[in-house]
Amino acid sequence: MEEIKSLSLDLETYSDLDLSKCGIYRYAESPGFEILLFGYAINGGEVKVIDLALGEKIPEEILNALIDDNITKWAFNASFERICLSYWLRKHYPDNFSSYSISDDTVGGYLDPSSWRCSMIWSAYMGLPLSLEGVGAVLKLGEQKLKEGKDLIRYFCVPCKPTKVNGGRTRNLPEHDMTKWYLFKKYNIRDVEVEHALKNRLENYPVPEFVWEEYHLDQEINDRGILLDMGVVENAISFDEKSKDELNAAMKALTNLENPNSVTQVKQWLSDNGIETESLGEKECRSSYKDCIRGSTRCAITSAAAIEKQRQKISGHAEHRLPRW
């Protein structure tokens, strides 16, 4: 095999958790997380795909390259590949995993970002779209993302709803539709090809080294997380749950509404009391509404958003960032 100087990577993954709701760290930490396809190209050469879902193995030299700081790893939104591979290597190939910083640092669970480059950052630096599909279209690249990709991701990468037709299963595996699976592998290969074409198109407009240093610092900050007092978070949620019934009863008594949690009903009630408003935000309640109805509207807009933030802190917090978020 030729000497590896750079790797272009793209992963297709599965998890029982919703990435958009929990974030990449919690997503990849889930026991249900898997890497399905590992697409890669060495030094910008031919793209190959390792079908991990069907039992293929990543070659030893590629595993070693992932932890070799002298080899540059490229991906579009590289933090996804780096964090997914961090959890996956620790679980399946602990001898092929190494991290950075001191042993007591919480970043110790993740691959060192210093040898990683993100072509999405390059796109952002050039004022281009922050999606591979968007960049490919704007630059009119010869290779474009396969449009079937979104449907294939929905089919293979997230849980499915059990039905009589699918036999009550909650996940689609390759054997459930091998035609789609072969197309999914082509999609994985094409993503690596498009990412490489993007780098070739932008090679005369390099990202300054100080920007990459900022990117690496950003990744380290994300790996470390932020300190949270989880006891305070859990108590805030607990107090919210206990107070909901009391607040709901108070709102019903004040407004005679059937559902005082309904924004539409509260707005109508305000209108009936001479107040026209487009928002039930706290700022509007404090500055615009009559003193006589402030109490009830304040009940309507109390800490729903704040409590949701507390729930997100719990759903997004991962083992190696504990007690962090």
LUMLO-215541 format. One record per atom (N, C-alpha, C, O): x, y, z. Coordinates in steps of 0.05 Angstrom, whole numbers, plus 5000, padded with zeros to 4 digits. Each point is the difference from the previous one (the first is absolute). Layout:
REM residues N
XYZ/...
END
This chain:
REM residues 325
501749765000/498350245000/501850255000/502050015013/497150204972/501550254999/500150135027/498249965017/503750214987/500250155025/497550185003/499350154981/499549845042/497650155004/500750285011/501350025021/498050184964/500450285009/497450135008/500050185018/497949744970/497350115007/497949794995/500249824983/497650215032/497749834997/497550174997/499750195016/498749764964/497450124998/497949805010/500049774991/498250325027/498349815013/497050094999/499450244998/498949565002/497150055003/498849755013/500549784991/497950275030/498849785014/497050004996/498850224998/500049555001/497149975002/499549845026/501149795004/497250325013/499749895027/497149955007/498150094987/501549765035/497349955011/500250055030/501949945013/496050184997/499750025029/497050015007/498450094984/500949815039/497250025009/499350275010/497750065006/504350124996/499550285010/499850194976/501349964979/497250255025/499750214979/502350205002/500250145020/501549864960/502450175000/499250295004/501550155014/496449944973/499250295002/499250085028/500050245006/499149575010/499150065027/502149965022/499950145020/501949684975/501949945022/502950084994/501650015019/499050054957/502850084993/501749764994/499349775007/503050284981/501749784990/501249835022/500349764997/500450365026/501349855021/498149795012/500849765003/496850325004/498149815011/499149804979/499649765006/500150334970/499249834977/501949774997/499249774998/503450295001/502049794995/500549835025/501049784997/498450325026/500449855025/497949795005/500449815015/497350214971/497849825005/500849714994/501549954981/497749865036/500649724995/498949904973/501049814989/497050345000/498949924974/501450124977/499349954977/502850215028/501550124978/501749804985/501349825012/498750214961/501749834983/501050164976/498750194991/503749755000/500950104974/499349794979/500949775002/497550304979/499049814980/502049984976/500749794992/500150454998/501850014977/502350195006/499650225011/502749704981/502450165004/501250064972/501449834989/498150405001/501050084973/502650155004/500250185017/501849764966/502650145003/501550004974/499649834982/502250365016/501950024977/502750075011/500250185017/501949694973/502750065009/501350194980/500149954976/500950275035/501450204984/498450104976/501150054979/496349965024/498350104978/499649794978/499150084978/501549675027/499749794980/497349884998/498050135007/501849624984/497549874997/498549975026/501249945021/496250114978/498449975025/499249715004/499149874981/501250045043/499249735008/498050025023/500050195015/498449614987/498049995022/500349745015/500049784987/500150235039/500149775017/497249955011/498950185014/499949604979/497249945009/500149875027/500049755003/500250415018/500149905027/497449865008/500149815016/497750284974/497449885008/499849714991/498749845013/502750094965/500049734991/502649855006/500649794988/500950315032/502249855011/502750054989/502049885008/498350314973/502750064990/501650155021/498950125018/503749874980/501850115020/501750234988/500749994977/499850215039/501850224992/502849905001/500949895020/500750154959/502849904999/501650135023/499550235008/502449625002/501750095023/501450264994/500150185017/500949854959/501450254993/498250255001/500950225005/496549744989/498150225001/499450065029/499850235008/499849565008/499650055029/502350155012/499550195016/502949744977/502350145011/500250294990/500850175014/498349874961/500150274989/498150195015/500550245001/497349655009/498150165015/501250135025/499150215008/502949665003/501250115025/502850114995/501450085019/499449934956/502750104993/499750304995/498850094981/502450085037/499850294997/501550114976/499750244994/501949604993/501450094976/498449964975/500950084978/496849795024/498349954977/497550185003/498649995021/500850174959/497850185001/497449864992/499849864980/498250175038/497449884994/498150224992/499750215013/498949754964/498150194989/497249895000/499649764995/498550415011/497149934997/498450254999/500950215009/496749774981/498250235000/498449995026/498649805005/501750405012/499049995028/501649795015/498849815010/503850234991/501849795010/499649935029/500749785009/498050405006/499549935029/498349755002/500349855019/497850124962/498349765001/501749754997/499849815016/501950184964/501749764995/501949965024/500449775009/500750445001/502049975021/498849905026/501149825013/496650284995/498749925024/498949714997/500249845019/498550114959/499049734995/502249795001/499849795013/502550274974/502249815000/501349985027/501049795007/498950425009/501149995027/498649795017/501349835012/496050184988/498549815015/500349724989/500249805014/499750184959/500149744987/502749875004/500149765006/502150384992/502649895005/500449915029/501049785005/498150385013/500349935028/498449745006/500949845017/496950124970/498349775005/501149754986/500149795012/500750244963/500749764984/503049964997/500849774996/500750445004/502949984997/501550175020/501450194992/498349755034/501350175020/503050034996/501250205008/500149594981/502950024996/500750194977/502350084997/495749994986/500550184978/498950285006/499750164982/499849895043/499050275008/502150145017/501349895017/499050374977/501650175017/498850284999/498850084980/501650075042/498850265001/502150225005/502249974991/497050245022/501950235004/499550125028/498249925014/503550264993/500050135026/500949815022/501049784994/498650295031/500849845022/497949795007/497750034991/503049775023/498249775005/497550085015/497949874996/502250335021/497750085016/498150194986/497950075010/502950024966/498450184985/497749854986/500449784990/497250355010/497749864988/500249984969/498449864988/503550275000/500349974971/501349734994/500349934976/500549925044/501549754996/498449794986/501149794992/496350255005/498349804987/499850044970/498649864986/502850345003/499650084972/502750014985/502150065011/497749894963/502450024983/500950294999/498450195000/504249854998/501250275000/499150144974/500549904978/498250335025/499150154976/502250134984/499550104977/503049915033/502150164987/500749894973/501150154983/498449605011/500749894974/497549984982/500149874979/497850265029/497549994984/499550274987/500650215011/498349774965/499250244985/497149964991/499249784992/499450445008/497149994994/499550174975/500450244999/498649624980/499550154975/497550175002/499650184984/498749785036/497850185005/501050275011/499050214993/503149785024/501350245009/501250154976/499850254999/501449614983/501150124976/497850144984/500450224991/497449645006/497750124986/499050255014/499550204987/500349795039/499150235015/501950244997/499250234998/503449705002/502050214997/499850144973/500550244998/498649614982/499750124973/497150114996/499450094978/499049915042/497350104997/498149824985/498050104988/502649655011/498449804985/498049875019/500250025024/497849844965/498049865017/501349805019/502249904995/496450055027/501049825020/498949724998/499849855019/499550074957/499249734994/501549904976/500650164982/500149595017/501549894977/498450024975/501150064978/496349905024/498250024976/500050294990/500250044976/499650155043/499950284992/502650094987/500050154980/502349775032/502650084989/500349884972/500950144981/498449615015/500349874974/498450144979/500950034977/496750065030/498350144981/501150284993/500150074976/500850085044/501150274995/502549994983/500450164982/501449655024/502549984986/499849844974/501949984985/495749915010/499549844976/502149784997/501249964979/499249895043/501949795000/499149784981/497649954997/504349914992/499449784982/498649775014/498249874989/502550095036/498749805017/498150145019/500750195013/496849724988/498050115018/498949785019/500049774993/499150325030/498849815019/497649864987/498550134984/501149625022/497749854990/497550105014/499950015024/498050064960/497650115012/498549805017/498350075016/502249674978/498649795015/501049985029/498949855016/503350294991/501349975025/498250045024/500149845019/498250364981/498350065023/498149775006/499649925023/499249974956/498249775004/501549765010/499049855017/503450104973/501649775009/500850045029/500149805016/500650444992/500750055028/497649955018/500349885022/497450214970/497649955016/499449705002/499049915021/501749954958/499449715001/501949845017/499249835016/503450234982/502049835013/501250125026/501049865017/498950404986/501550135022/498450085024/501250085020/496249904979/498350075023/498049775005/499449854981/499650135043/498049795005/497550044982/499450224992/499349565002/497550014984/497649935017/500349885021/497450214970/497649945015/499049724994/499849924977/499749925044/499049734996/497349994987/498150145009/501649704970/497449984987/499549704993/501849835003/495850114989/499449734991/501649934975/500949774997/499450424986/501449954975/502949935005/501149824986/500350315033/502849945005/500549805022/502249965009/495649914999/500349795020/500450105028/500849855018/498750404987/500350125026/502850075008/500550065023/501349944958/502850075006/500350305005/498450164990/503649925025/500550285007/502550104986/500950235005/500349614978/502450084986/500349864974/499449764998/501450384981/500549884974/502949934997/501850175003/498749584991/502749894996/500649964970/498150014984/504449965009/500649964971/498349784987/499150034977/500649755037/498549774988/497150064995/498749854985/500250365026/497250064996/499650134972/497850004990/504350114998/499950114973/502850034989/501250225003/499949574985/502750014991/500450194977/502250114996/495749944988/500250194978/500650285012/501750154990/496849925030/500450265013/502850015013/501350205000/499549575011/502649995014/502350054980/501950155006/498049734971/502150044980/500050304991/502250114995/495550015003/499850284992/501150175023/501350214995/498349715030/501050145023/503150005000/501250205007/500049584985/502949994998/501050194978/502150125003/496449894975/500850194979/499850295010/501750174993/496349885023/499650265012/502450075018/501050235000/499949585016/502350045017/502550064984/501550195007/498949664972/502350054982/499950284988/501950154998/495749924992/499650264987/500650235018/501250204992/498149785034/500550215019/503050065002/500950235002/500749554999/502950045001/501050134975/501850175000/497149744977/500950124974/499350304999/501650164990/496049915019/499250284999/501850175019/500850224993/499749675031/501750145019/502850054988/501250215004/499949594983/502650024987/500050204977/501850164997/496049844988/499750194978/499950295010/501150184988/497649855035/499950265013/502850105007/500650234995/501049605017/502750085008/501650074975/501650205001/498149654978/501550064975/499250274989/501750154990/495749915011/499150264989/501050245016/500550214990/499849755037/500850225017/503050005006/500950165017/500749674971/502849985007/501650254997/502050045013/497150144969/501450264996/499150215020/501050234999/497249705019/499050185020/500249875028/497949955013/504550004996/500349855025/499150155024/500050245001/499249615019/499250115026/502650065015/501749835003/498650425008/502450075015/500349815024/498149905012/504450054996/500649825021/498750095027/499249835016/500650434988/498950095026/497049935001/499049965023/499750014954/497149925001/499849715008/498349925015/503649914975/500049725008/500649985030/498949825014/502950354996/500650005029/497550075016/499549885021/498950314969/497550075013/498149774999/498649945020/501349924957/498249774998/500849785020/498349885013/504350074989/500849795019/499450085029/499349835016/501050424990/499350095027/497049975005/499249925021/499350154959/497049975001/499349705006/498349955016/503149874970/499449725004/500849915028/498649845012/503650264998/500949935027/498050105021/499449865019/499650384977/498050125018/497549825000/498949955021/500249974955/497749834998/500549735013/498249895014/504149994982/500749755013/499950025030/499049815013/501950414998/500250035029/497250055011/499449925023/498950224962/497450065011/500050235020/502150125003/495749935010/499950205020/499049875026/498449825000/502550295023/499249895026/497150065005/499050234996/499549585013/497250035008/499649875027/501249795006/497250335010/499049885025/497549844993/497850114999/502549634996/497849844991/497849985021/497749964993/503050075032/498050005021/498150244997/497649975004/503550264990/498450244995/498249964976/497650075001/503549824978/498449954975/497749815006/497750054992/502849735022/498049805006/497950125019/497649944997/503250225022/498150125018/498250204986/497650025006/503650134975/498450204985/497849864985/497750094999/502949684989/498049854985/497949885019/497650014994/503349905029/498249885020/498150215010/497649955002/503450295005/498350225009/498050084979/497750065006/503149944969/498250084978/497749804998/497750084997/502949665005/498049804998/498050025023/497649964996/503450115028/498250025023/498250254999/497850005010/503350214977/498550264999/498050024977/498350175000/501949654981/498350024976/497049995007/498550174990/500749645026/497249985007/499050245015/497850104995/503950015023/499250235016/499750254982/498150155002/503849884979/499850234982/497749974981/498650204994/500949564997/497749954982/497450075013/498250124988/501549805037/497650065015/499650305004/497850104998/504550035008/499850295004/499250144974/498450195001/502749724977/499350124974/497049964993/498750184990/500349585016/497249954994/498250185017/498050104990/502849935035/498450175018/500050294991/498050145002/504349964987/500250274992/498750064973/498950224996/501249584986/499150064973/497549854991/498750074980/500649725035/497749824992/500549874973/498149924986/504450055006/500749874975/500049695004/500749905021/498549964958/500049715001/502949895001/500649825015/501150314970/502849924999/501850255001/500750124979/500049975045/501650245003/502949974990/501550205000/499349564992/502649974987/500050054970/502150004987/495550045003/499750064971/500650294994/498750185011/503349874972/500750274993/497650134986/499550245005/499249624978/497750114986/497850095019/498950214997/500549625023/497950075019/500750245017/498450175006/504249835002/500950235017/499950264984/499250205011/501749794964/499950244983/497150104997/499550245000/498649574996/497250074997/499050135026/498550194999/502349695023/499150115026/501150285004/498650185010/503949874982/501250265002/498550204982/499450235008/499849684968/498550174982/497450075012/499150234997/499649585015/497450065013/500350205023/498150145007/504349885004/500550195021/501450254990/501150165015/498749894958/501050244989/503050014993/501150224995/500149555004/502949994994/500449844974/499349764999/501850364981/500849864975/503049965000/501550195004/499349564992/502949945001/500749784981/498449834994/504050184996/501149794982/501749815016/500749784990/500050295035/501849835015/499249995029/498850185011/501849595002/499749975028/502750005015/500249895021/501750244966/502750015013/499950165025/498350185004/503649765014/500150135026/500350314997/498950155015/502749934965/500550284996/497450154995/499550225011/498749664972/497550134993/498250005025/498550205005/501649585011/498349995024/500850225019/498350135012/504349924991/501050195019/499450294991/499450185017/500849874957/500050284991/497350094989/499450245000/498849584991/497750094985/497349935013/498150154997/501849635019/497449915009/499150145026/501750095016/495749934987/498950145024/500849855025/500349765001/500050405020/500849885026/498049795009/500849805012/496750244981/497949815011/500349724987/498949815012/502450174965/500149734988/502949904999/500549794988/501450365024/502849914998/500349735013/501549834991/497250135032/500449755014/499349754983/501549815000/496250204986/499249774984/501849964976/500749774994/500150454992/501749964977/502749915009/501449854985/499550245038/502649915010/500049695004/501949864995/495850055016/499749715003/500349854973/501249794999/497750344980/500049874974/502849974988/500549824984/501350375023/502650004987/502349945020/502350024992/497049895032/502149925019/501749794987/499349924978/502649995032/502549874992/499849774981/501749815002/496450184980/499949784981/502649974984/501149794998/499850444991/502449994985/502449945017/501849844992/498350285032/502349955018/500149715008/502249885002/495550005004/500049725008/500849824977/501449805004/497850264972/500849844977/503050014997/501249804992/500150425014/502950024999/501249815020/502149874994/496750105030/501049825020/499849714990/501849845004/496050104983/499749724989/502149954979/501049784998/499650424985/502049964980/502849955012/501649864989/498950265034/502649965013/500349715009/502249894998/495649995011/500149725007/500349824976/501649824999/496850234980/500049834976/502750034985/500849814986/500550425017/502550044985/502549945015/502250024988/497649895037/502449965015/501049724997/498449815003/504250164992/501249744994/502049925021/501050175015/499649574986/501749885021/502650155003/500850075022/500749964956/502750115002/500050315003/502150125001/495550005001/499950285005/498650055027/499450235007/500049565007/498650015026/501750145020/502449955002/496650245015/497250114998/499950244983/499750235010/500649734964/500250224982/498049984978/498549804998/501350414986/498050004978/501250144976/498650024980/
END
